[in-house]
Amino acid sequence: KTNEDYVRLDWSTADETNNAYFTIERSFNGEDFEGIRTLVGAGNSQEVNNYFFVDKDAKSGNNFYRLRQAET
């Protein structure tokens, strides 16, 4: 979701196994990504988990995002 002042990223998982954390990465050109935030994962879960992050430093134009998941 976008707003004039920020971008809100929402995602859900249905099942997590040994999920230590997610790293949110951002790029302005779609090729060169940098980590901008780390969020703790649920570890082991067979329930739906909802996550979100608000990027208040997004630039005008295109912002590309991706998630990296790290296991314990």
C-alpha positions in Angstrom: 0.0 0.0 0.0 1.3 3.4 -0.8 0.7 6.8 0.6 2.3 10.2 0.0 4.4 9.8 3.1 5.1 6.1 3.3 4.8 2.6 1.8 3.2 -0.2 3.9 4.3 -3.8 3.2 1.9 -6.6 4.4 2.5 -10.3 4.1 1.3 -13.5 5.7 2.6 -17.0 6.3 0.5 -20.1 6.7 3.3 -22.3 8.0 6.7 -21.5 9.4 9.5 -24.0 10.3 12.6 -22.7 12.1 11.9 -19.1 11.0 14.2 -16.9 13.0 13.5 -13.6 11.2 12.7 -11.8 7.9 15.0 -9.2 6.4 13.2 -6.6 4.3 15.3 -5.3 1.5 14.7 -2.3 -0.7 16.0 -1.2 -4.1 15.4 1.9 -6.2 16.5 0.3 -9.4 15.3 -3.3 -9.0 18.8 -4.7 -9.0 20.8 -3.4 -6.0 19.0 -4.3 -2.8 20.0 -3.3 0.7 18.6 -4.5 4.0 16.4 -1.9 5.7 14.8 -3.8 8.6 14.7 -7.2 10.3 11.5 -8.6 11.9 11.4 -11.6 14.2 9.6 -14.6 12.8 7.3 -17.0 14.6 9.8 -19.8 14.8 7.6 -22.9 14.3 4.0 -22.3 13.6 1.2 -24.0 11.7 -1.1 -20.9 12.1 -1.5 -17.9 9.9 0.9 -15.1 11.0 0.5 -11.6 9.7 3.4 -9.2 9.3 3.8 -5.6 8.3 6.4 -2.9 7.9 6.0 0.8 7.2 8.8 2.3 5.1 8.9 6.1 5.8 12.0 6.5 3.8 10.6 5.4 0.4 11.5 7.7 -2.5 9.2 9.0 -5.2 9.1 6.8 -8.2 9.7 3.0 -8.1 10.6 1.3 -4.9 11.3 -2.5 -5.1 11.1 -4.7 -2.1 11.9 -8.3 -1.3 12.0 -10.6 1.8 14.7 -12.9 2.9 13.9 -15.5 5.5 16.6 -16.8 7.9 16.3 -20.1 9.7 17.3 -20.8 13.3 
